[in-house]
Amino acid sequence: MRNFLFLSAVAAAFGLGVAGFLHVAAPGGAPYGALPAVYHALGLFVLNPAPCGLPSGNPGWAVAALWAAHFLAPLTLATFLLEAVLSLVKRRDRSHRGRQGHTIVCGLGRTALLCVEEIVRKGSARDAVVVELFSECPQLPAIREMGVGVVMGSMTEDPSLLRAGVEHARRFLALSSDDILNINAAAAARRLNREREFHAVAQVSDAKLMENLPASLKSEVTFLNIYEIAADALVRARQLTHGYEDAYVIAGFGNFGQMMLKALLREEGSARQDRFFVLDKDAEEKVRMFKETFGFEDRDVRPVRGNLHDPAMWQNLREALKKESGTEREPIVLVCTDNDVSNLSLALSIRRRYVKESAIYCRMFGEVSFESEMVKGHKIETYRVADLLRKNLPFQVLGTRHG
């Protein structure tokens, strides 16, 4: 909208100028021709007064048009120059090369924002510097509001890392959703900072990729999977495998759902006869890959392909549970998709239509303003990934040890 108004003002100033110069007499008694009129109208934008001086003469409407153009053209030029200067000021990021003992955070998503918040809460805004490539990143306003330094640039390029003060930093966190980008960034940071106490950390959620990384890289960089950290913490805290001998349903088998199943399967209280149903649109392929990566070939893990919101899939699941156990004992359901609002909606639908009793655990990342009203009276337990991470991220990430 602003660009449209600016261009409209430019067009209006130019059009009024050309019309005025075509009809107002030039020195010598005759109006300007077409090319001179265009030339002098363009000159108004660079504060180049026309040879005839200020507008005067006849006809009156043409003189009025010229006066308008004389004011409008330089105003549009001044507006353009002012916005250009402000844009440069906003984009300019001062160097943080002189800073020492701070943490550099890259890949500015929800996890990275959480880490910055915790670093600032435990220390000060000077304890963190953020490297971000995209100026329109939705997390940047919150980062700047905290007073944290920002370097605009790529987290894999040396100039950006050097401006962020990587040579004297204490920790480097690459937490984007791109595993390869994180690995490359952490390796670059480790190359630029050879201090013994420096920790370069990369988020890697692809278990196969993690398994195939060379030992030399693993000795230089600390790799973590935030989904695995949160899932392990939830299973331990809620003791989900203690006291049950029936079935678990994992609704949504992305990165977090896979780590939830892994945590359940390896927990000591997990019984061999427990059945685990994986519900996902690509359930068969994902379960095969899961078993190939983590093993658990001797455990009863069953894929159920379908849309999580499709009533037919849940009805088929209920029939399978009843057929094998001889009872309609409700399974424990863990809703694990990546969308908080979708998870709430799905959990409520499951409770109302398919699972009348037993436990439903709904994954959330952060706070949702209407969450408590939605789940009230439905016996749905929500758990926050953000809270689990705050309490369980390793020392290399936040610099604090957990008991």
N, C-alpha and C positions, 0 to 999 in steps of 0.2 A: 504494500500500500504506500509506504514512504517513497519507494523508488518511482511508483506511478505518479505521485504528486510532484516529485522533483522533475521528472521528465516532462510533465505537463507544464510546469512553470518555465522550463527552458524553451519548450516549443512555443509557449505564449509570448515570451520575451522576444524570441527570434521573429515570430510572425508579425508582432506589432511593430518591431523595428523595420522589417522589410516594407510593410505597408506604409509606414510613415515616410521613409526615405523615398519611396516611389511617388508620393504625392506632395510632399513639402518641397518648396523650391530650394535648390542648392544655391550657394553663392554664384551669382551670374544670372539668376533669374529663372532657371528651368529645373524641374525635379530630376533626381538621379535616375539613371537607367537601371535595368534589372541587375546586372553584375555589380555595379557600384553600390546599389542598395543592399545586396546580400553581403558584400564585403564590409560595409559600415555597420550593418546589423550584427555581424560576427564580432566586429571590433568592440561593441559594447560589452562583451563578456570578458574582455581583457583590459577594461578600463581605458580604451583608446577612443577619446572623444572625436566625433565627426568634425570635418573641416568647417561645417556651418555653425559650430558651437552648440549652445543649448537650443532646444526646439522653440521655434517661433514662426509666425507667418500664417498662411492659410493653406488648405482649409483647416478649420478648427478641429475636426475629428482626427485628422492626421497628426496635428501637433499634439493632441491629447494622447494618441497612440505612441508617439515618440517619447513623450514624458514617461509614460508607463514603462516603455522598454528600457529607458535610461535608468530607472530605479530597479526594475525586476531583474534585468540581466546581471548587474553586479551582486545583487542579493543572492541569486542562485549560485553564482560563483563562490561567494563567501560561505554559503551553506555547505557547498561541496568541499571546500578546503577545510572548514571546521570539522566536518564529519571524518575526513581523511586523517586529520591530526589526532582526533579522539580515538579512531580505530587503531592508529599506530601506537598510541599510548596504552590502550587496552591490551594490544597484542604483545607489547614489549615485556619481556620477563627478565628481570635482573639476574645476574649470575649468583649462584650460591656456592661458588668454588671455595670460598673462605670458611664455610661452615664445617663443623667437625662433630662427629659422634651422633649424627642424625640418621633417620631412616628414609630411604627413597622408596616411594610407592608408585607402581605403574599398573596400567590396566584398570582404569577408574570405573569399576562396576560397583555393585552393592558390597561385595566382600572387601574391596579396596577401601571404600568409604568407611566401612566398619573399622578396619584396621587404623585408618587415620584418626578416626574419632577416639579410639582407645589410646593411641599414642599421645594425642593431645591431652586427653583426660588424665593420663598418668604422669604427664610432664608439661609440655607447653607447645605452642604452635611452631616454635623453632626446632622442635625435635623431628619434624617431618617435612619433606619436600615431595611434591607430586610431579610426575612427568606425564603429560597427556598430549596426544596428537591432535585431537579434534576440539576446536574452540567451542563447538555447540554441545559438548558432552553435558548431559543433564546433571551430573554430580558436581561440576565445577563451581556453581554458585555456593553450594554448601561448603566446599573446600575453602574458597576465598573468604567466606563469612567467618570461618574459624581462624583466619589469619595465616593459613599455611601457604608457604611459597609454592608457586606453580611455574614449571618450565614447559613451554609449548614446543613439542617436538616428538620424534620417534624414540621409543625406549630401547631400540636396538642400535641407535647411532651414537657414536662416541661424542660428538659435540653436545648433544642433549644431555647425556649422562655426566659429562664434565661440567656443564653449567649447573647441574643439580648437585654438584659436589661429591661425586662418587668416590673420588680419590681419598677422601677423609670421612666417608660415611661409615656407620656401624653396621647397618643392615640394608639390604636391597630386596624388595618384594615385587615380583612380577606376577600379577594376579588377574590377567585378562582371561577371556574365554578361549583363547587360542593357545594350545599347549606349545606348539613349535615356536611361536612368538615369545612366549614366556621363557622357554629354554634358551633361545638365542640372546634374549635380553640379559638373563642371569649370567650366562657365559661371558658376555661382553663386560658386565659389571665386575665379575671376578677377575677378568684380565686387566681391568683398569685399577683395581684395588687388590693388592697382594698382601694386605695386612692379615695377620693370623686370626685376629678377632672379628674379622669381617664375615658376615653371613649373607650369601647370595641365595635367595629362595625363589623357586619357580613352582607355580601351581600347574600340576599335570593330572588331568582327570581320566585320560586314556590309559587303562591298566596295561594293555598290550604294548603301547609305546614306552611306558615306564619300565616294563620288563626288558625291553631291548636296548635301553640306553647303555652306553659303554661305561665300564667301571671307572675309567678316568674322569668322566664327567660327573658321576655320582660322588666322587671324592672331592670335587670342587664346588658343587652346587647342592643345596638341600632341596629335595622335591617333596611336595605335599599335595594331598588330595583333600580339599576342604569338605567334600561330600562324605568321604570316609571318616574324617574326624568327627563330623556332626552325627553320622549314623552310629558309630561306635559309642559315642557319648550318650545318645538317646537310649540305646539298648541297655547300656550299663545302668543308667539312671532310673529307667522305668522297669527294669528287670522283665522285659517282654517275653523271655523264654522260660520263665520260672512259673510253674503251676499250671501250665497248659499242655495238653497232649493231643491237640487236634490239628487245626489248620490255620495257616496265615495267608492273607491275600495282600499282594503288593500291587497296588493300582497305580500304574505308571512306572515304566522300567527304563527311565533315562539314567543319567549319572547317579543321581541321588537314590533312586529306586534300587539300582544294582548294588550300591554300597549298603543299603539297608538289608538286602537279602544276604549279602556276604557277612554282615555283622551278626545277623540272626543265626546263620548256619554255623558260624564258628564259636558262638557263645557256649559256655560249658553246660548251661541248662537246656540246650536244644536237644530234644529227644530224637532218636533215629526214626521213630515212626511218624514224626510230624510231617505234615504235607504243606508244601508251599506252592501257591498258585500265583503265577505272574500274569497280570492283565495288561496288555499293550497291543497297539495296532500291528506291531512287528514282533510279537511275543516269541514265536518260534526261533527266528534268527538271533534275537538278543539272548535268549536262554542258551542256545548252542554256543554263542561266543562267550557267554559268562562261564559256562562249564569248561570250555577250552582254556580260558584264561586262569580261572581260580581253582579248578578241580571240582570237588563235591559231586563226583560222578555217582557216588553211592547214596546220595540224598534224593528225596522225592520232590523234585522241582518240576512243576507242570506249567507249560505255557498255555495261555488262553488268549487267542487273537480276537481283537474286536475293538470297537469304539467304547471308551469307558462310560459314556453317557447312554449307551444302547441298552434298554431294558432286557433284550433277548440274551445278551451276554451274561448278565447277572442271574437271570433265571436258569440258564444252563449251568452256571457255577453252583447254584443252590442244589440243583438236581444231582450234580456230581458229588457234592458233599454228603447228601442224604443217602445216595446209592451205596457208597463205600462204608460209611460209618453206621448206617442203619438208624441214625438219629438226625435231627435237624439242629444239632448244636452249632451255634453261630461261630464263624471264624473271627480271628483278630484281623482287622483291616487297617492297612497303612496306606494313606493317600499321599502319593509321592511325586506328582507332576511338578513342573517348574513354575506354575502360575498360582499365586496365592488365592486370588478370588475364585479361580476355577476349582481349586482344591476345596474351598469352603462349600461351594455350590454342589460339588460331587459328593462330599461327605454327607451333606444334608439329604441329598437324594438317596444315597445308600441307606441311611438310617430310616428314612420314611418308607422306602419301598422294598428293601431287600434284607437288611440286617437289623432286626428289631432289638436285639440285645447285644451282649458282648461288647468289645471295645473297638472304637474307631479312632485312629490317630491321624490327625490332619497336619501335613507339613506346611509351615509358614516360614517366610524368611524374616520379615519384620512385623511391625504393628499395622493392623488394619482397623480403622476407626470404628467400623460397625461389626467387628468380629464377635464380641461378647454377646451382642443382641442376637446374632444369627445362630449361635450354637447353644444359647441358653435353653435348658430343659431338654436337650437332645442327646446328652451323654456323649458328646464328641469332645475329645481332648486334643487341643492344638499344642504344637510344640514349635518353637522358633529356632531356625537354623542360626540366626544371628546370636542368640543367647548361648547356644551350644558352642559356637565358635569362640565367643568372648572368653568362655571359661576353659576352653580346651585347646586353643591354638598353642603350638609348641613355642619354646623359649626363643628359637631363632626368628620367629615372626614378630612378637610383641616385646620380647625381652623380659618376660616375667615367667616364673615357674609356677606350676599349679601343683597343689598337694594331692 
